[in-house]
Amino acid sequence: MGKGDIKTRRGKIANKSYGRRRPKKGKKIVVVAKKAKKSKAKAPAKKTATKKTAKKK
């Protein structure tokens, strides 16, 4: 379990190799957030007029 053991991290470093125990550092993936689209403000809902009925006497 030392520099001669290729299956250990220390052995990978000594052998200058990579694998599951010593993975290569991958490139950083940069995610750019898209700008939010400006949506037109919706017109407020129209209120329906209530009909007034004449009261019968």
Stockholm file with secondary structure:
# STOCKHOLM 1.0

chainA/1-57         MGKGDIKTRRGKIANKSYGRRRPKKGKKIVVVAKKAKKSKAKAPAKKTATKKTAKKK
#=GR chainA/1-57 SS CCTTCTTSHHHHHHHTCCSSSSCCCCCCCCCCCCCCCCCCCCCCCCCCCCCCCCCCC
#=GC SS_cons        CCTTCTTSHHHHHHHTCCSSSSCCCCCCCCCCCCCCCCCCCCCCCCCCCCCCCCCCC
//
